[in-house]
Amino acid sequence: MKRRIEAVTDKRDAKSVDSDGYRLPTLVYMAREKRPDWSHHFKAGAMNALIRVSSEISNGAIILNLDCDMYANDADYIKEALCFFMDEKRGVSGFGAALYCGTGCFHRRVSLSGSKYSKECKGLWNSETRKNAHRTVTELEGASKVVASYGYEKGTQWGKEMGLIYGCPVEDIVTGLTIQCKGWKSIHYNPDKTAFLGVAPPTLDISLVQFTRWSNGMFQIFLSKYCPFIYGHKKIKLGAQMGYSVYLLWAPLSLPILYYTIVLPLYLPHGIPLFPRVSSRWFIPLAYVFLSQNIYSIAEALICGNTFKAWWNLQRMLMFRRNTSFFFAFIDCIFRKLELSQTTFTITAKVVTEDVSKRYQQEIMDFGNTSIIFTVIATLAMLHLFSLVGVLKMFLWGLEFEDVEKLVSQVLLCGLMVMINAPVYEALFFRKDRGCIPGSTMFKSVVFASLACLVPLK
């Protein structure tokens, strides 16, 4: 693929105005050069090429990174964001280590050039920003083509110490960490009116695939030299290191969640308790942790302007992600470390058909393919349903009070799991649209769940 640099509009041109007569900013179209025998490093490579080209065009001190499927919802937000750069004390709180999540982020150009933080950086607002004022458009395009060529980075620090870091599916997270370890601070600004809007994955499988890639990449960071506790030692605060780990350990977090998701419904029909009796004093800390965590989570969601329905849907999505995306990411990452597989970059599809879009607008989950992700989700859902039905039969047959008491916690948790999986049961048995779970997936889930329930545990 040949490189192409074209100045669409030039703000220096007096004729470059909009319909209201206002001067248009400089707009440059860039297509960087790619060759089959040369790694182009996906989004990180594109970002680094854009950084270099923009340095030839304007060399502005501040860079706004925005994905191509997003747009500014409030133009005033850009002015507000610049205030944080002009007054460094404004907005800095906590550990000054907000994550760089790939889009909707403002950077100082110097922070992406590999430079360490220094007080002199505050005086770089006008440094060399007008160096191209007297160059023609042709000259600017020619200079830009040089820095966008496929071999420009060879022998340089681009992708290592400069620009976005290469070698990781989540180049934004690792880049933010390296920038902060050089002394730069970051903040998270959440205005009343959403600053940027964009297109989200329209179906459940696409969303889960996206989280698989993210959690895989973040676990790779934790297992690499960029582990916050190693790379960030004495560079960022311990609280910031722990904060990063909350995200970097998504993948292994799936193991305890998946364990209880499977073991709880397997043990319940056999009357095997996993938790203390309700009358036991050891039940108190268990109930306290469960209730306090969920009450705090609900209160936090309501305070932030969300509804209870939104909170409940988030719990459902978290369970789906932990049982599928995070687990698959963990397995893939371990295989990669054992050199049994290689990292691939999965593109998130966001083009949908009319019926898929309609279900998305109606907030109806789309399960309409035979992905292994849906087989796992449906199997776990059926396992909990079979378990709950089985234990309710046991109660009706007249269990002794002691037997009922020791299983109360498991019955309640199993009931919650059945409620979380309500859309799955609907897609399995009641829906007839194209978003329902295919018959082959339903058959496999019922068979797998039935075989699991038949496993002798006593």
C-alpha angles and dihedrals in degrees: 000000000000121000120249128190118180130169104222095182132009118205090207089065110093090208093057098097137130128242090279093051097253119142113258120227121243111278120191127187114213131188109176124216118263131184129187093234094049125069111237093190095226116240095357091055091048092050093050091050090050091050091053095045092049089052088059094045103044110339089213116186094230126054125197113206111203127163118240092246093056135075139190111268095186121030092195089065090074090059090047092050092053089058089068090057092048093049110035094187092059114098098357108135140142111015098332089239108114110165121257102230100185103259142045090037133131119212136186105239090226091058090060093049094072095258122144119235117273134163089246090070089078089068096054097088094109099025109133092332090128098042091110097046093109099039119104123239090252091053092049092049091050094050091046093053090058095056091043094054119117095244099044094098095053110119093007134105094248109131091015110057100350129061121345116350118249130219101053132088089224099051092162096062095048091044091053090050093051092048092051091048087059090061102267118135126216133197136197113230118193111182122196090250114053108256099206133021131189149153119298126198104282099208135049096241093051090049092050092048089052091052090048090059093045096048091044092053094045093050088050088057091052091052094046135073087274093070103139093231091055107028093035096045109134089352101080129020122272090244090057090049090052091045091056090049092058087069100031091057097053091111100054089040086073092070100069091038092050090046094057092039089059104030097047096061092039094055097039100073089048092055094242110149122221098180136045121277117268090245092052120101088227089066090068098070090043092053092042094054093045096047098040093048094050096041090051091047092051092046091049091051093049093047090052090056100260126129129239088250091056090050092050092049089051090054089052092050092046090054092049091048095048094048095047120008098039094042094049089047090052092051093046093048092051090049089051092052088051087050091241093124140015131235115259129188112236116205114222108231114219102168110103140178124251096258092049090050090050092053089047091054090049090051092241116148116239115223096160103136140063097248116153086235090068091045090058093045093048093045093052091046092052091045091058092044093052090046094050093047090048096051092045088056088052090053091050091051089060115262118193118259093251091055092048093047095055092051100045095097093050093047091052093048092046089050090051090052090052089052091049090052094050093114089052093055089047091052091046101048114010113031121086101180125103090267094066122106110272119249093246092056091047091051093050093047093050092047094047093046092047092050091049091052090053094057108116111235102170 
